[in-house]
């Protein structure tokens, strides 16, 4: 991958945020956002279920990995979460391509939940965005990886794992990530299947041999495999760009949220446990969330959010004139986005007016 010299502005956060302790003894809902995802599910307080689910969870100690050189916490009740969909081809994911020994962040969403937890703003970061990646420590070798100037955003996860991805987002935004949630291809599929599929309506046919998805116009209940195909679809919808695919992913996330809220799992303990078991196996979180008790308290704070309360945008970008397969951050517009999140306000429409993202018809294909 070529690295090209360009300047990039950064914003530093101010203030201090103190994390509130999680509460709640029941698994009420675990939330998967996105083509990468944060799923909300219900659970039970039975001892067997608690210990089984607790043993499923995998945590990454982001705080220990990054130390003190991070944006300050801001104690205003809001929360910022980095949600990644990994494109790992290892293990059960080998069906989606050869395992090259590393993975990248195929989907990245920065989720800002407002102070009252009544609404959220989601900023999708295109994986091909050229950014200044800070120096990181490899999560596999423990060796230092030098900073990269104008490298693809998704390379941060590849060279340094979750901590490097978080560090890169914090460097870009000046906002400290309170939490981290990751899901891979197989986990994503299993979550959708455990929900009984996700209902969507397509306004046109989708036929993408690359993602192995073929749908006629109309209403469909997508299986996990079909859902994965949809969020990976690129060339058969809109202009075939990654920016168009992000619009598809955002539409699917909203459908997934609605599906999770509508499934009547609470009246069926067996179904409830199966969903919670699948969800806790599917996700990797920061170590603070990697227990049923803490995840329960976190999820309980999100239970009032529905798709109508979530505003989704793509980070303002423009196509790189030297390489149409890459995009560059629109620095002034990006500062508007980060400032809105810091101030716990909605992202202003003016921030995305000149962006190449959130354009085209891809977002209208699925609802």
FENQUICOR-V920989 format. One record per pair of residues at least 6 apart in sequence whose C-alpha atoms are under 6 Angstrom apart, sorted by the first residue. I is the first residue (numbers start at 1). J is the second residue. D is the distance in whole Angstrom. If there is no record, write none. Layout:
# FENQUICOR-V920989
i=I j=J d=D
i=I j=J d=D
This chain:
# FENQUICOR-V920989
i=3 j=150 d=6
i=3 j=151 d=6
i=4 j=150 d=6
i=10 j=172 d=6
i=11 j=173 d=6
i=11 j=174 d=5
i=12 j=174 d=4
i=13 j=71 d=5
i=13 j=174 d=5
i=13 j=175 d=6
i=14 j=72 d=6
i=15 j=74 d=5
i=16 j=72 d=5
i=16 j=73 d=4
i=16 j=74 d=4
i=16 j=75 d=6
i=17 j=73 d=3
i=17 j=74 d=3
i=17 j=75 d=3
i=18 j=75 d=5
i=22 j=294 d=5
i=22 j=297 d=4
i=23 j=297 d=5
i=24 j=297 d=5
i=26 j=44 d=6
i=26 j=45 d=5
i=27 j=42 d=5
i=27 j=43 d=4
i=27 j=44 d=6
i=27 j=296 d=5
i=28 j=42 d=4
i=28 j=43 d=5
i=29 j=40 d=4
i=29 j=41 d=3
i=29 j=42 d=4
i=29 j=299 d=6
i=30 j=39 d=5
i=30 j=40 d=3
i=30 j=41 d=4
i=30 j=299 d=6
i=31 j=38 d=4
i=31 j=39 d=2
i=31 j=40 d=3
i=32 j=38 d=2
i=32 j=39 d=2
i=32 j=40 d=6
i=33 j=39 d=6
i=33 j=253 d=6
i=34 j=253 d=5
i=35 j=231 d=6
i=35 j=249 d=6
i=36 j=84 d=5
i=36 j=85 d=3
i=36 j=107 d=6
i=36 j=183 d=6
i=43 j=272 d=6
i=53 j=277 d=6
i=54 j=291 d=5
i=54 j=292 d=5
i=56 j=280 d=6
i=56 j=281 d=5
i=57 j=280 d=5
i=57 j=290 d=6
i=58 j=284 d=5
i=59 j=284 d=6
i=59 j=285 d=5
i=59 j=286 d=5
i=59 j=287 d=4
i=59 j=290 d=5
i=60 j=286 d=5
i=60 j=287 d=5
i=61 j=286 d=6
i=61 j=287 d=5
i=62 j=163 d=5
i=71 j=174 d=6
i=71 j=175 d=6
i=71 j=176 d=5
i=77 j=115 d=5
i=78 j=113 d=6
i=78 j=114 d=5
i=78 j=115 d=4
i=79 j=112 d=6
i=79 j=113 d=5
i=80 j=111 d=6
i=80 j=112 d=5
i=80 j=177 d=5
i=80 j=178 d=5
i=81 j=110 d=6
i=81 j=111 d=5
i=81 j=177 d=5
i=81 j=178 d=6
i=81 j=179 d=5
i=81 j=180 d=6
i=82 j=110 d=5
i=82 j=180 d=5
i=83 j=108 d=6
i=83 j=109 d=5
i=83 j=180 d=6
i=83 j=181 d=5
i=83 j=182 d=6
i=84 j=105 d=6
i=84 j=107 d=6
i=84 j=108 d=5
i=84 j=182 d=5
i=85 j=105 d=6
i=85 j=106 d=6
i=85 j=107 d=5
i=85 j=182 d=6
i=85 j=183 d=5
i=85 j=184 d=6
i=86 j=104 d=6
i=86 j=105 d=5
i=86 j=106 d=5
i=86 j=184 d=5
i=87 j=103 d=6
i=87 j=104 d=6
i=87 j=106 d=5
i=88 j=103 d=4
i=89 j=97 d=6
i=89 j=99 d=5
i=90 j=99 d=5
i=93 j=186 d=6
i=102 j=158 d=6
i=103 j=158 d=5
i=104 j=154 d=5
i=104 j=157 d=5
i=104 j=158 d=5
i=105 j=154 d=5
i=105 j=157 d=6
i=108 j=124 d=6
i=108 j=125 d=6
i=109 j=123 d=6
i=109 j=124 d=4
i=110 j=122 d=6
i=110 j=123 d=5
i=111 j=121 d=6
i=111 j=122 d=5
i=112 j=120 d=5
i=112 j=121 d=5
i=113 j=120 d=4
i=114 j=120 d=6
i=114 j=344 d=6
i=119 j=309 d=5
i=119 j=310 d=6
i=120 j=310 d=5
i=121 j=310 d=6
i=121 j=311 d=5
i=121 j=312 d=6
i=122 j=312 d=5
i=123 j=313 d=5
i=123 j=314 d=5
i=123 j=315 d=6
i=124 j=314 d=5
i=124 j=315 d=6
i=125 j=315 d=5
i=127 j=153 d=5
i=127 j=154 d=5
i=128 j=152 d=5
i=128 j=326 d=5
i=129 j=152 d=5
i=129 j=153 d=5
i=129 j=327 d=5
i=129 j=328 d=6
i=130 j=150 d=5
i=130 j=151 d=5
i=130 j=152 d=5
i=130 j=153 d=6
i=130 j=328 d=6
i=131 j=150 d=4
i=131 j=151 d=5
i=131 j=153 d=6
i=132 j=148 d=6
i=132 j=149 d=5
i=132 j=150 d=5
i=133 j=147 d=5
i=133 j=148 d=5
i=133 j=168 d=6
i=134 j=147 d=4
i=135 j=145 d=6
i=135 j=146 d=5
i=135 j=147 d=4
i=136 j=144 d=6
i=136 j=145 d=5
i=136 j=160 d=6
i=136 j=164 d=6
i=137 j=143 d=6
i=137 j=144 d=4
i=137 j=145 d=6
i=137 j=160 d=6
i=138 j=159 d=6
i=138 j=160 d=4
i=139 j=160 d=5
i=139 j=161 d=6
i=156 j=164 d=6
i=156 j=165 d=5
i=157 j=164 d=6
i=157 j=165 d=5
i=170 j=176 d=6
i=173 j=338 d=6
i=179 j=286 d=6
i=180 j=285 d=5
i=180 j=286 d=5
i=181 j=284 d=6
i=181 j=285 d=4
i=182 j=283 d=5
i=182 j=284 d=5
i=183 j=282 d=6
i=183 j=283 d=5
i=187 j=282 d=4
i=189 j=224 d=4
i=189 j=225 d=6
i=192 j=224 d=5
i=193 j=223 d=6
i=193 j=224 d=5
i=194 j=275 d=6
i=197 j=221 d=6
i=197 j=222 d=5
i=197 j=223 d=5
i=198 j=221 d=5
i=198 j=222 d=5
i=199 j=220 d=6
i=199 j=221 d=4
i=200 j=219 d=6
i=200 j=220 d=5
i=200 j=367 d=6
i=201 j=218 d=5
i=201 j=219 d=4
i=201 j=366 d=6
i=201 j=367 d=5
i=202 j=217 d=5
i=202 j=218 d=5
i=202 j=365 d=5
i=202 j=366 d=5
i=203 j=217 d=5
i=203 j=365 d=5
i=204 j=217 d=5
i=205 j=215 d=6
i=205 j=216 d=4
i=205 j=217 d=5
i=206 j=214 d=5
i=206 j=215 d=5
i=207 j=213 d=6
i=207 j=214 d=4
i=208 j=236 d=5
i=211 j=229 d=5
i=211 j=233 d=6
i=213 j=229 d=5
i=231 j=249 d=5
i=234 j=240 d=5
i=234 j=245 d=5
i=237 j=362 d=6
i=238 j=361 d=6
i=238 j=362 d=5
i=243 j=357 d=6
i=244 j=362 d=5
i=247 j=362 d=6
i=247 j=363 d=5
i=248 j=363 d=5
i=254 j=307 d=5
i=265 j=271 d=6
i=265 j=272 d=5
i=289 j=295 d=5
i=314 j=357 d=6
i=316 j=330 d=6
i=316 j=334 d=6
i=316 j=352 d=6
i=316 j=355 d=5
i=317 j=328 d=5
i=317 j=329 d=4
i=317 j=330 d=5
i=317 j=355 d=5
i=317 j=356 d=6
i=318 j=327 d=5
i=318 j=328 d=5
i=318 j=355 d=6
i=318 j=356 d=5
i=319 j=327 d=4
i=320 j=326 d=6
i=320 j=327 d=5
i=320 j=328 d=6
i=333 j=351 d=5
i=336 j=351 d=6
i=337 j=347 d=6
i=340 j=347 d=5
